[in-house]
Amino acid sequence: MRIINKQQQVEVIKEDFKYCQKVFLAIGNETRQSIITVLMETTCSKGLRVGEITEKTHLSRPAVSHHLKILRDAEIIMVREEGSKNYYFIDVRTKLGTLKILINHIDEFIEQYY
């Protein structure tokens, strides 16, 4: 669906930015970027545990847990509980997908007005 005028497009982009705010704050940190890339690189389909992430990032367990909580709160990563074990993973349904929507809206705006 095409938005009719420039002001409406700007309003949609403003809403996209608001919706993505937690994602931007979460991914703006280099440590969390490192955790995200570790989760993306894993070949394990069920996710990684805190200890495994700690080994791969060389961070302390408390630091990894802290950053995982921020990433979970921003809905960037998900957790699957298996008994007393937690497995962290990235899923296509996470809020990272909202960034693509924002970029697409900005691209449409630029194509139309610049």
N, CA, C and O atoms as CSV, one atom per row, in Angstrom:
chain,resi,resn,atom,element,x,y,z
A,1,MET,N,N,0.841,-1.186,0.000
A,1,MET,CA,C,0.000,0.000,0.000
A,1,MET,C,C,0.885,1.248,0.000
A,1,MET,O,O,1.762,1.389,0.852
A,2,ARG,N,N,0.661,2.130,-0.932
A,2,ARG,CA,C,1.409,3.379,-1.057
A,2,ARG,C,C,0.751,4.464,-0.204
A,2,ARG,O,O,-0.468,4.634,-0.226
A,3,ILE,N,N,1.562,5.177,0.532
A,3,ILE,CA,C,1.059,6.298,1.325
A,3,ILE,C,C,0.959,7.494,0.394
A,3,ILE,O,O,1.843,7.727,-0.429
A,4,ILE,N,N,-0.121,8.249,0.530
A,4,ILE,CA,C,-0.455,9.290,-0.435
A,4,ILE,C,C,0.493,10.478,-0.413
A,4,ILE,O,O,0.985,10.889,-1.464
A,5,ASN,N,N,0.758,11.036,0.753
A,5,ASN,CA,C,1.554,12.268,0.734
A,5,ASN,C,C,2.778,12.184,1.648
A,5,ASN,O,O,2.940,11.266,2.453
A,6,LYS,N,N,3.615,13.183,1.476
A,6,LYS,CA,C,4.891,13.242,2.180
A,6,LYS,C,C,4.707,13.241,3.696
A,6,LYS,O,O,5.409,12.512,4.397
A,7,GLN,N,N,3.790,14.032,4.205
A,7,GLN,CA,C,3.585,14.141,5.652
A,7,GLN,C,C,3.141,12.801,6.250
A,7,GLN,O,O,3.567,12.435,7.346
A,8,GLN,N,N,2.291,12.080,5.532
A,8,GLN,CA,C,1.856,10.767,6.014
A,8,GLN,C,C,3.035,9.797,6.066
A,8,GLN,O,O,3.149,9.004,7.000
A,9,GLN,N,N,3.904,9.861,5.070
A,9,GLN,CA,C,5.086,9.002,5.063
A,9,GLN,C,C,5.999,9.329,6.241
A,9,GLN,O,O,6.523,8.430,6.899
A,10,VAL,N,N,6.184,10.617,6.500
A,10,VAL,CA,C,7.012,11.039,7.625
A,10,VAL,C,C,6.418,10.531,8.938
A,10,VAL,O,O,7.160,10.082,9.812
A,11,GLU,N,N,5.114,10.593,9.091
A,11,GLU,CA,C,4.456,10.107,10.309
A,11,GLU,C,C,4.664,8.605,10.491
A,11,GLU,O,O,4.896,8.140,11.607
A,12,VAL,N,N,4.584,7.857,9.408
A,12,VAL,CA,C,4.814,6.411,9.478
A,12,VAL,C,C,6.258,6.146,9.917
A,12,VAL,O,O,6.500,5.276,10.753
A,13,ILE,N,N,7.200,6.883,9.366
A,13,ILE,CA,C,8.610,6.712,9.726
A,13,ILE,C,C,8.833,7.071,11.190
A,13,ILE,O,O,9.595,6.394,11.879
A,14,LYS,N,N,8.182,8.124,11.675
A,14,LYS,CA,C,8.283,8.498,13.092
A,14,LYS,C,C,7.795,7.357,13.977
A,14,LYS,O,O,8.427,7.033,14.983
A,15,GLU,N,N,6.683,6.753,13.609
A,15,GLU,CA,C,6.148,5.618,14.366
A,15,GLU,C,C,7.102,4.424,14.310
A,15,GLU,O,O,7.302,3.737,15.312
A,16,ASP,N,N,7.684,4.182,13.147
A,16,ASP,CA,C,8.673,3.102,13.009
A,16,ASP,C,C,9.844,3.334,13.970
A,16,ASP,O,O,10.286,2.408,14.650
A,17,PHE,N,N,10.342,4.569,14.021
A,17,PHE,CA,C,11.452,4.878,14.924
A,17,PHE,C,C,11.062,4.607,16.378
A,17,PHE,O,O,11.839,4.015,17.128
A,18,LYS,N,N,9.871,5.033,16.778
A,18,LYS,CA,C,9.410,4.777,18.149
A,18,LYS,C,C,9.351,3.286,18.432
A,18,LYS,O,O,9.778,2.824,19.490
A,19,TYR,N,N,8.819,2.542,17.476
A,19,TYR,CA,C,8.664,1.100,17.637
A,19,TYR,C,C,10.020,0.399,17.723
A,19,TYR,O,O,10.140,-0.640,18.373
A,20,CYS,N,N,11.033,0.959,17.075
A,20,CYS,CA,C,12.378,0.358,17.033
A,20,CYS,C,C,13.309,0.871,18.131
A,20,CYS,O,O,14.453,0.425,18.224
A,21,GLN,N,N,12.843,1.788,18.952
A,21,GLN,CA,C,13.718,2.446,19.914
A,21,GLN,C,C,14.458,1.456,20.825
A,21,GLN,O,O,15.670,1.580,20.997
A,22,LYS,N,N,13.765,0.492,21.402
A,22,LYS,CA,C,14.424,-0.486,22.272
A,22,LYS,C,C,15.455,-1.307,21.504
A,22,LYS,O,O,16.506,-1.657,22.040
A,23,VAL,N,N,15.148,-1.610,20.255
A,23,VAL,CA,C,16.076,-2.378,19.424
A,23,VAL,C,C,17.347,-1.562,19.196
A,23,VAL,O,O,18.454,-2.083,19.336
A,24,PHE,N,N,17.192,-0.290,18.846
A,24,PHE,CA,C,18.363,0.564,18.626
A,24,PHE,C,C,19.233,0.652,19.878
A,24,PHE,O,O,20.457,0.550,19.800
A,25,LEU,N,N,18.599,0.838,21.022
A,25,LEU,CA,C,19.357,0.931,22.270
A,25,LEU,C,C,20.081,-0.381,22.564
A,25,LEU,O,O,21.227,-0.374,23.012
A,26,ALA,N,N,19.421,-1.487,22.314
A,26,ALA,CA,C,20.021,-2.791,22.598
A,26,ALA,C,C,21.172,-3.115,21.654
A,26,ALA,O,O,22.208,-3.612,22.096
A,27,ILE,N,N,21.009,-2.847,20.377
A,27,ILE,CA,C,22.050,-3.230,19.416
A,27,ILE,C,C,23.152,-2.182,19.291
A,27,ILE,O,O,24.146,-2.411,18.600
A,28,GLY,N,N,22.991,-1.048,19.944
A,28,GLY,CA,C,23.999,0.004,19.880
A,28,GLY,C,C,25.219,-0.278,20.738
A,28,GLY,O,O,26.198,0.466,20.680
A,29,ASN,N,N,25.179,-1.331,21.528
A,29,ASN,CA,C,26.256,-1.679,22.427
A,29,ASN,C,C,27.136,-2.768,21.791
A,29,ASN,O,O,26.623,-3.786,21.327
A,30,GLU,N,N,28.448,-2.554,21.769
A,30,GLU,CA,C,29.361,-3.500,21.118
A,30,GLU,C,C,29.319,-4.886,21.753
A,30,GLU,O,O,29.430,-5.890,21.049
A,31,THR,N,N,29.163,-4.952,23.053
A,31,THR,CA,C,29.097,-6.258,23.722
A,31,THR,C,C,27.866,-7.023,23.266
A,31,THR,O,O,27.943,-8.221,22.994
A,32,ARG,N,N,26.745,-6.345,23.181
A,32,ARG,CA,C,25.519,-7.019,22.723
A,32,ARG,C,C,25.617,-7.386,21.244
A,32,ARG,O,O,25.084,-8.412,20.821
A,33,GLN,N,N,26.294,-6.555,20.463
A,33,GLN,CA,C,26.532,-6.909,19.061
A,33,GLN,C,C,27.338,-8.196,18.978
A,33,GLN,O,O,27.076,-9.051,18.132
A,34,SER,N,N,28.305,-8.324,19.848
A,34,SER,CA,C,29.128,-9.530,19.893
A,34,SER,C,C,28.280,-10.760,20.233
A,34,SER,O,O,28.439,-11.816,19.622
A,35,ILE,N,N,27.395,-10.620,21.193
A,35,ILE,CA,C,26.518,-11.731,21.582
A,35,ILE,C,C,25.590,-12.094,20.425
A,35,ILE,O,O,25.375,-13.274,20.149
A,36,ILE,N,N,25.045,-11.098,19.757
A,36,ILE,CA,C,24.156,-11.351,18.616
A,36,ILE,C,C,24.898,-12.119,17.534
A,36,ILE,O,O,24.373,-13.088,16.986
A,37,THR,N,N,26.118,-11.690,17.224
A,37,THR,CA,C,26.856,-12.377,16.165
A,37,THR,C,C,27.244,-13.793,16.570
A,37,THR,O,O,27.269,-14.689,15.726
A,38,VAL,N,N,27.548,-14.007,17.845
A,38,VAL,CA,C,27.827,-15.366,18.318
A,38,VAL,C,C,26.593,-16.245,18.123
A,38,VAL,O,O,26.700,-17.388,17.680
A,39,LEU,N,N,25.433,-15.709,18.454
A,39,LEU,CA,C,24.199,-16.482,18.277
A,39,LEU,C,C,23.909,-16.731,16.798
A,39,LEU,O,O,23.369,-17.778,16.440
A,40,MET,N,N,24.261,-15.789,15.953
A,40,MET,CA,C,24.046,-15.957,14.515
A,40,MET,C,C,25.015,-16.986,13.924
A,40,MET,O,O,24.667,-17.707,12.989
A,41,GLU,N,N,26.222,-17.049,14.473
A,41,GLU,CA,C,27.244,-17.944,13.946
A,41,GLU,C,C,27.067,-19.397,14.359
A,41,GLU,O,O,27.625,-20.294,13.728
A,42,THR,N,N,26.298,-19.634,15.409
A,42,THR,CA,C,26.205,-20.993,15.930
A,42,THR,C,C,25.538,-21.943,14.938
A,42,THR,O,O,24.600,-21.580,14.228
A,43,THR,N,N,26.044,-23.143,14.915
A,43,THR,CA,C,25.446,-24.178,14.071
A,43,THR,C,C,24.439,-24.999,14.863
A,43,THR,O,O,23.750,-25.861,14.318
A,44,CYS,N,N,24.368,-24.717,16.156
A,44,CYS,CA,C,23.445,-25.443,17.024
A,44,CYS,C,C,22.033,-24.891,16.829
A,44,CYS,O,O,21.773,-23.720,17.108
A,45,SER,N,N,21.147,-25.721,16.359
A,45,SER,CA,C,19.796,-25.245,16.030
A,45,SER,C,C,18.946,-24.957,17.258
A,45,SER,O,O,17.929,-24.270,17.159
A,46,LYS,N,N,19.346,-25.466,18.403
A,46,LYS,CA,C,18.514,-25.229,19.584
A,46,LYS,C,C,18.950,-24.029,20.408
A,46,LYS,O,O,18.299,-23.697,21.399
A,47,GLY,N,N,20.040,-23.371,20.021
A,47,GLY,CA,C,20.493,-22.185,20.730
A,47,GLY,C,C,21.708,-22.469,21.589
A,47,GLY,O,O,22.234,-23.582,21.605
A,48,LEU,N,N,22.144,-21.444,22.303
A,48,LEU,CA,C,23.321,-21.556,23.160
A,48,LEU,C,C,22.964,-21.227,24.594
A,48,LEU,O,O,22.068,-20.426,24.860
A,49,ARG,N,N,23.672,-21.851,25.507
A,49,ARG,CA,C,23.506,-21.561,26.933
A,49,ARG,C,C,24.462,-20.438,27.320
A,49,ARG,O,O,25.389,-20.112,26.578
A,50,VAL,N,N,24.225,-19.853,28.490
A,50,VAL,CA,C,25.050,-18.728,28.953
A,50,VAL,C,C,26.526,-19.106,28.979
A,50,VAL,O,O,27.371,-18.319,28.552
A,51,GLY,N,N,26.845,-20.289,29.469
A,51,GLY,CA,C,28.237,-20.720,29.536
A,51,GLY,C,C,28.901,-20.778,28.174
A,51,GLY,O,O,30.068,-20.412,28.030
A,52,GLU,N,N,28.163,-21.236,27.179
A,52,GLU,CA,C,28.704,-21.312,25.818
A,52,GLU,C,C,28.938,-19.915,25.246
A,52,GLU,O,O,29.935,-19.669,24.566
A,53,ILE,N,N,28.012,-19.012,25.528
A,53,ILE,CA,C,28.167,-17.624,25.069
A,53,ILE,C,C,29.355,-16.978,25.779
A,53,ILE,O,O,30.125,-16.236,25.170
A,54,THR,N,N,29.495,-17.267,27.065
A,54,THR,CA,C,30.621,-16.753,27.851
A,54,THR,C,C,31.944,-17.184,27.240
A,54,THR,O,O,32.860,-16.372,27.106
A,55,GLU,N,N,32.053,-18.460,26.867
A,55,GLU,CA,C,33.286,-18.969,26.257
A,55,GLU,C,C,33.607,-18.270,24.946
A,55,GLU,O,O,34.761,-17.936,24.679
A,56,LYS,N,N,32.597,-18.054,24.140
A,56,LYS,CA,C,32.814,-17.485,22.811
A,56,LYS,C,C,33.068,-15.977,22.829
A,56,LYS,O,O,33.709,-15.443,21.924
A,57,THR,N,N,32.567,-15.293,23.857
A,57,THR,CA,C,32.722,-13.841,23.927
A,57,THR,C,C,33.807,-13.398,24.903
A,57,THR,O,O,34.221,-12.239,24.885
A,58,HIS,N,N,34.270,-14.313,25.754
A,58,HIS,CA,C,35.282,-14.017,26.768
A,58,HIS,C,C,34.779,-12.974,27.771
A,58,HIS,O,O,35.558,-12.195,28.319
A,59,LEU,N,N,33.478,-12.977,27.996
A,59,LEU,CA,C,32.874,-12.109,29.007
A,59,LEU,C,C,32.585,-12.950,30.244
A,59,LEU,O,O,32.585,-14.180,30.181
A,60,SER,N,N,32.339,-12.284,31.364
A,60,SER,CA,C,31.963,-13.014,32.569
A,60,SER,C,C,30.505,-13.480,32.446
A,60,SER,O,O,29.726,-12.910,31.682
A,61,ARG,N,N,30.156,-14.503,33.192
A,61,ARG,CA,C,28.774,-15.000,33.181
A,61,ARG,C,C,27.783,-13.909,33.577
A,61,ARG,O,O,26.752,-13.750,32.923
A,62,PRO,N,N,28.084,-13.141,34.656
A,62,PRO,CA,C,27.140,-12.071,35.013
A,62,PRO,C,C,26.970,-11.032,33.893
A,62,PRO,O,O,25.867,-10.537,33.664
A,63,ALA,N,N,28.063,-10.709,33.202
A,63,ALA,CA,C,27.975,-9.738,32.098
A,63,ALA,C,C,27.120,-10.296,30.964
A,63,ALA,O,O,26.268,-9.592,30.422
A,64,VAL,N,N,27.345,-11.560,30.606
A,64,VAL,CA,C,26.547,-12.175,29.540
A,64,VAL,C,C,25.079,-12.192,29.943
A,64,VAL,O,O,24.210,-11.837,29.147
A,65,SER,N,N,24.800,-12.604,31.171
A,65,SER,CA,C,23.403,-12.650,31.637
A,65,SER,C,C,22.753,-11.280,31.591
A,65,SER,O,O,21.595,-11.150,31.194
A,66,HIS,N,N,23.493,-10.258,31.996
A,66,HIS,CA,C,22.979,-8.880,31.960
A,66,HIS,C,C,22.620,-8.469,30.533
A,66,HIS,O,O,21.537,-7.938,30.286
A,67,HIS,N,N,23.524,-8.714,29.611
A,67,HIS,CA,C,23.290,-8.313,28.222
A,67,HIS,C,C,22.206,-9.164,27.560
A,67,HIS,O,O,21.446,-8.661,26.732
A,68,LEU,N,N,22.127,-10.439,27.916
A,68,LEU,CA,C,21.046,-11.284,27.392
A,68,LEU,C,C,19.689,-10.758,27.840
A,68,LEU,O,O,18.726,-10.782,27.074
A,69,LYS,N,N,19.612,-10.284,29.079
A,69,LYS,CA,C,18.340,-9.739,29.578
A,69,LYS,C,C,17.927,-8.518,28.760
A,69,LYS,O,O,16.756,-8.373,28.410
A,70,ILE,N,N,18.872,-7.650,28.458
A,70,ILE,CA,C,18.563,-6.462,27.657
A,70,ILE,C,C,18.101,-6.875,26.259
A,70,ILE,O,O,17.134,-6.323,25.733
A,71,LEU,N,N,18.791,-7.844,25.663
A,71,LEU,CA,C,18.409,-8.318,24.330
A,71,LEU,C,C,17.047,-9.003,24.349
A,71,LEU,O,O,16.270,-8.874,23.403
A,72,ARG,N,N,16.758,-9.727,25.417
A,72,ARG,CA,C,15.432,-10.363,25.552
A,72,ARG,C,C,14.342,-9.317,25.742
A,72,ARG,O,O,13.278,-9.406,25.129
A,73,ASP,N,N,14.605,-8.325,26.594
A,73,ASP,CA,C,13.619,-7.263,26.837
A,73,ASP,C,C,13.311,-6.484,25.560
A,73,ASP,O,O,12.193,-6.005,25.373
A,74,ALA,N,N,14.308,-6.360,24.685
A,74,ALA,CA,C,14.115,-5.669,23.407
A,74,ALA,C,C,13.526,-6.603,22.351
A,74,ALA,O,O,13.278,-6.195,21.216
A,75,GLU,N,N,13.307,-7.848,22.735
A,75,GLU,CA,C,12.725,-8.876,21.865
A,75,GLU,C,C,13.584,-9.167,20.632
A,75,GLU,O,O,13.069,-9.452,19.551
A,76,ILE,N,N,14.898,-9.090,20.819
A,76,ILE,CA,C,15.839,-9.391,19.748
A,76,ILE,C,C,16.205,-10.868,19.763
A,76,ILE,O,O,16.354,-11.503,18.719
A,77,ILE,N,N,16.347,-11.400,20.981
A,77,ILE,CA,C,16.623,-12.828,21.107
A,77,ILE,C,C,15.493,-13.482,21.878
A,77,ILE,O,O,14.703,-12.828,22.558
A,78,MET,N,N,15.448,-14.783,21.747
A,78,MET,CA,C,14.420,-15.552,22.445
A,78,MET,C,C,15.118,-16.607,23.292
A,78,MET,O,O,16.288,-16.921,23.078
A,79,VAL,N,N,14.389,-17.140,24.245
A,79,VAL,CA,C,14.934,-18.187,25.102
A,79,VAL,C,C,13.995,-19.382,25.065
A,79,VAL,O,O,12.772,-19.243,25.063
A,80,ARG,N,N,14.598,-20.546,25.036
A,80,ARG,CA,C,13.838,-21.784,25.099
A,80,ARG,C,C,14.286,-22.509,26.347
A,80,ARG,O,O,15.472,-22.784,26.527
A,81,GLU,N,N,13.339,-22.814,27.202
A,81,GLU,CA,C,13.660,-23.501,28.446
A,81,GLU,C,C,13.508,-24.999,28.242
A,81,GLU,O,O,12.515,-25.479,27.695
A,82,GLU,N,N,14.517,-25.718,28.696
A,82,GLU,CA,C,14.503,-27.172,28.634
A,82,GLU,C,C,14.883,-27.666,30.019
A,82,GLU,O,O,16.065,-27.783,30.341
A,83,GLY,N,N,13.888,-27.952,30.831
A,83,GLY,CA,C,14.149,-28.276,32.232
A,83,GLY,C,C,14.707,-27.050,32.927
A,83,GLY,O,O,14.090,-25.985,32.917
A,84,SER,N,N,15.879,-27.202,33.530
A,84,SER,CA,C,16.516,-26.065,34.211
A,84,SER,C,C,17.502,-25.336,33.298
A,84,SER,O,O,18.182,-24.407,33.735
A,85,LYS,N,N,17.582,-25.751,32.034
A,85,LYS,CA,C,18.522,-25.147,31.091
A,85,LYS,C,C,17.806,-24.148,30.173
A,85,LYS,O,O,16.696,-24.395,29.702
A,86,ASN,N,N,18.473,-23.019,29.937
A,86,ASN,CA,C,17.954,-22.005,29.025
A,86,ASN,C,C,18.849,-21.931,27.796
A,86,ASN,O,O,20.073,-21.863,27.907
A,87,TYR,N,N,18.221,-21.944,26.621
A,87,TYR,CA,C,18.938,-21.835,25.353
A,87,TYR,C,C,18.507,-20.545,24.670
A,87,TYR,O,O,17.317,-20.313,24.457
A,88,TYR,N,N,19.480,-19.711,24.330
A,88,TYR,CA,C,19.219,-18.414,23.718
A,88,TYR,C,C,19.461,-18.503,22.218
A,88,TYR,O,O,20.425,-19.117,21.761
A,89,PHE,N,N,18.560,-17.872,21.460
A,89,PHE,CA,C,18.671,-17.931,20.006
A,89,PHE,C,C,18.016,-16.724,19.374
A,89,PHE,O,O,17.224,-16.021,20.002
A,90,ILE,N,N,18.364,-16.496,18.116
A,90,ILE,CA,C,17.734,-15.446,17.321
A,90,ILE,C,C,16.729,-16.127,16.418
A,90,ILE,O,O,17.015,-17.168,15.827
A,91,ASP,N,N,15.567,-15.544,16.317
A,91,ASP,CA,C,14.505,-16.086,15.485
A,91,ASP,C,C,14.049,-14.990,14.529
A,91,ASP,O,O,14.100,-13.807,14.866
A,92,VAL,N,N,13.605,-15.379,13.344
A,92,VAL,CA,C,13.192,-14.370,12.361
A,92,VAL,C,C,12.000,-13.543,12.833
A,92,VAL,O,O,11.731,-12.476,12.281
A,93,ARG,N,N,11.297,-14.015,13.828
A,93,ARG,CA,C,10.132,-13.270,14.311
A,93,ARG,C,C,10.492,-12.205,15.342
A,93,ARG,O,O,9.601,-11.550,15.885
A,94,THR,N,N,11.772,-12.021,15.618
A,94,THR,CA,C,12.159,-11.044,16.631
A,94,THR,C,C,12.024,-9.623,16.093
A,94,THR,O,O,11.741,-9.412,14.914
A,95,LYS,N,N,12.229,-8.676,16.964
A,95,LYS,CA,C,12.100,-7.264,16.601
A,95,LYS,C,C,13.177,-6.780,15.643
A,95,LYS,O,O,13.067,-5.675,15.111
A,96,LEU,N,N,14.212,-7.572,15.409
A,96,LEU,CA,C,15.204,-7.160,14.416
A,96,LEU,C,C,14.536,-6.949,13.062
A,96,LEU,O,O,14.977,-6.114,12.272
A,97,GLY,N,N,13.476,-7.701,12.794
A,97,GLY,CA,C,12.739,-7.547,11.546
A,97,GLY,C,C,12.093,-6.185,11.397
A,97,GLY,O,O,11.841,-5.733,10.280
A,98,THR,N,N,11.820,-5.520,12.527
A,98,THR,CA,C,11.199,-4.191,12.450
A,98,THR,C,C,12.156,-3.169,11.846
A,98,THR,O,O,11.724,-2.168,11.274
A,99,LEU,N,N,13.454,-3.423,11.976
A,99,LEU,CA,C,14.433,-2.512,11.379
A,99,LEU,C,C,14.328,-2.527,9.856
A,99,LEU,O,O,14.491,-1.498,9.200
A,100,LYS,N,N,14.057,-3.691,9.313
A,100,LYS,CA,C,13.899,-3.808,7.862
A,100,LYS,C,C,12.697,-2.988,7.389
A,100,LYS,O,O,12.759,-2.322,6.355
A,101,ILE,N,N,11.623,-3.040,8.141
A,101,ILE,CA,C,10.431,-2.259,7.793
A,101,ILE,C,C,10.758,-0.770,7.808
A,101,ILE,O,O,10.382,-0.037,6.893
A,102,LEU,N,N,11.459,-0.328,8.850
A,102,LEU,CA,C,11.863,1.078,8.945
A,102,LEU,C,C,12.707,1.476,7.740
A,102,LEU,O,O,12.452,2.505,7.114
A,103,ILE,N,N,13.699,0.674,7.419
A,103,ILE,CA,C,14.577,0.975,6.284
A,103,ILE,C,C,13.786,1.008,4.980
A,103,ILE,O,O,14.023,1.871,4.135
A,104,ASN,N,N,12.856,0.084,4.812
A,104,ASN,CA,C,12.026,0.076,3.604
A,104,ASN,C,C,11.197,1.347,3.484
A,104,ASN,O,O,11.074,1.909,2.396
A,105,HIS,N,N,10.625,1.804,4.603
A,105,HIS,CA,C,9.840,3.041,4.572
A,105,HIS,C,C,10.719,4.243,4.243
A,105,HIS,O,O,10.307,5.132,3.498
A,106,ILE,N,N,11.930,4.270,4.799
A,106,ILE,CA,C,12.860,5.366,4.494
A,106,ILE,C,C,13.259,5.309,3.023
A,106,ILE,O,O,13.309,6.341,2.354
A,107,ASP,N,N,13.544,4.111,2.517
A,107,ASP,CA,C,13.888,3.958,1.094
A,107,ASP,C,C,12.771,4.464,0.196
A,107,ASP,O,O,13.031,5.188,-0.765
A,108,GLU,N,N,11.527,4.093,0.497
A,108,GLU,CA,C,10.386,4.553,-0.299
A,108,GLU,C,C,10.293,6.078,-0.289
A,108,GLU,O,O,10.032,6.710,-1.313
A,109,PHE,N,N,10.513,6.648,0.896
A,109,PHE,CA,C,10.448,8.111,1.023
A,109,PHE,C,C,11.540,8.762,0.170
A,109,PHE,O,O,11.274,9.720,-0.556
A,110,ILE,N,N,12.752,8.248,0.258
A,110,ILE,CA,C,13.866,8.812,-0.513
A,110,ILE,C,C,13.611,8.685,-2.012
A,110,ILE,O,O,13.841,9.630,-2.766
A,111,GLU,N,N,13.141,7.523,-2.441
A,111,GLU,CA,C,12.846,7.324,-3.868
A,111,GLU,C,C,11.794,8.305,-4.382
A,111,GLU,O,O,11.866,8.779,-5.516
A,112,GLN,N,N,10.833,8.592,-3.540
A,112,GLN,CA,C,9.742,9.458,-3.972
A,112,GLN,C,C,10.098,10.944,-3.924
A,112,GLN,O,O,9.631,11.714,-4.763
A,113,TYR,N,N,10.914,11.355,-2.962
A,113,TYR,CA,C,11.133,12.788,-2.748
A,113,TYR,C,C,12.552,13.276,-3.011
A,113,TYR,O,O,12.806,14.478,-2.925
A,114,TYR,N,N,13.470,12.391,-3.326
A,114,TYR,CA,C,14.848,12.856,-3.548
A,114,TYR,C,C,15.405,12.316,-4.828
A,114,TYR,O,O,16.551,12.605,-5.173
